[in-house]
Amino acid sequence: MHKDVEKQRRQEMAGLYASLRSLLPLEYVKGKRAVCDHIEQAVNYIKDTEKKIEETKMRRNKFKKFDAEIPKSNNIMNYDSVKVNLLGDDGIEILITTTALNCFPLSKVLAYLLGLGLIVTTSVSTTYDHYSFHKLQIQLDEIACIDIPELKERLVNLMK
C-alpha cells in the first residue's frame, strides 16, 4: 500500500513538473533537464515578469500624468504650452505642446536655439489626439549661462 501511495505521489509530481515546464517560455527551459533547474527558471521567469509589470505600470503612470496636463474638451482648443526644465547642471529639456490649429514650425525653435549657441542633442516629436508634442534636450557647456524663465518666455513668443 505504501508503495502505491508513493508511486501515485511521484506520478502527480511528474505531471505537475511537466505542467510547470510547459508554461515557461522556451528560453527559460532550453537545455535544462533537471527538475530543480526548471523550478529555478520558473522563479526567474516570475521575477522577470514582475519587473516588466512594474516598468509598464511606471510608463502608464507617466502617460496618465502627461495626459492629465492636457485640457480635455469636445472642441479642439488653441492650446499651446512650453515647459523648460533644467536637467542637472549640464542640460535643459524643452517640452512643447501645440494643437493642430496652430501650424507651429519646430524649425523656428531650432533656429532660435542655434542662434543662442545651444546645440540640441535630442529631438523627439509625436502627435496624439490633435496635439503635437515636441521634446528637445540641450547639452550645456560649463560656461553656458541660461536664464530659464527668459528662454521660456521667448519660446512662447515664437509660437505666437
N, C-alpha and C positions, 0 to 999 in steps of 0.2 A: 504494500500500500504506500509506504514512504517513497519507494522508487517511482511509482506512478505520479504521485504529487509533485515530486522533484522534476520529473520529465515534463509534466504539464507546465510547471513554472518556467522551465528553460525554453519551452516552445513559445510561451507567451512573451517572454523577454526577447527572444529572437524576432518575433513578429513586431514587437514594439520598436526594436532597433532598426528593423527594415523600414518601418513606417517613418521613423525619425530621419533615416538616411534619404528616403525618397522626398522628404520635404526640403532638404538642403539643396541649394544651388550646386551645380557640378563643380565649380571652382573650390568649394569647401570640402568635398569628399574625394576629389580626384587623387588617385594614388594612395588613398588611405584604406587600410583593410581592417585594422583593429577597432573593436567597439569603442574602446576608450578614446581613440582618435576621432571617431565620429561624434562622440559626446563633446569632446573638447572643441571641435569645429562647430557644433551646434551652439555652444556658448559664444564662440567668436562671432558667428552669424547673428545671433540675438543682440550682442553688444554693438556690432556694426549697424544693424538695423535701427537700434535705439538712437545711435549717434546721428544717422541720416534723418530720423524723425525730428530730433531736436534742431538740426540745421534747417530743415524745411519749415519748422514752426517759427524759427527766428526770421527766416526770409519772408514768410507770410506776415508776421507781425510788422516787419519793416514796410511791406507793401500796404498793409492796413493803415499804418501811421501816415505814410505818404498820401494814401488815398483820402484820409480824413482831412488833410490840409487843403484839399481841392474843394471849392464850394460846389454844392450839389444844387441843381436846378433842372427843370424840364427844358428850359431855354438855355442855349449856349450864351454865356455872358462874356463880355470882353474882359476877361480876367488874365492879367499878366503879373508875374512876380519875379523878383530877383532876390536870391539869398547869396551872401558871400560869407564863407566860413574859413577861419584860419585852421590849417592842418599842421599842428605842431608849430615849430619855429621855422620850417623851411617850405611851407606850401600853402596854397589858397585853393579852395573849392568854390566854384560858382555854379549855382543851380538856377536855371531859367525855365519858367513855365509860361507858355503862351497859348492862346486859343487859336482855333482855325480861322477866326475872324480877323486875327492880326497876322498878316503875312510878314513875319519877322525874319529878316535875313541874318543868320548867325555870322555871316561874314563881316557885318558891321562890328560886332563884338570882338571878333578875332583881329580885325584891323586895328581897333582901338587898343587892345591889349598889346599888340605888336608895337604900336606907336609908343607905348609906355616902357617898352623894352622888356616886356614879360613874354615868356615862352610857354605856350600851352603844351603840356606833356601828354595829357589825355583828354579826349573829347568823345562823349557818348551822347547820342540823340535818339529819341524814340517818340512815337505818338500813341495816344490812347484816348478813346472816347472824346474826340475833337480837341484834344490838348496836345501840345508838343512839349517835350521835356528835354532839356539840354544840361549836361553835366560837364564842366570843364575843370581840369586840375592844372595848377600852375606851380612850377618849382621856383622857389625864391632863392636868390643868392644871399650871402651874408649881408651884403651892402644894401640890398633892396629895402626900402622903407616905404611901405604901402599904408595909406590911410583907408582902412576898410570901409567906414561909412561913406567917405567921399567916392570911393570906387563904386560902391553900390548905387549911390545917387546918380553918378554919371552913366552907369549901365541902364538904370531905369529911364533916364532921359534919352538914351539911344533907342529905346524901344518905342518911344512916342512918335 
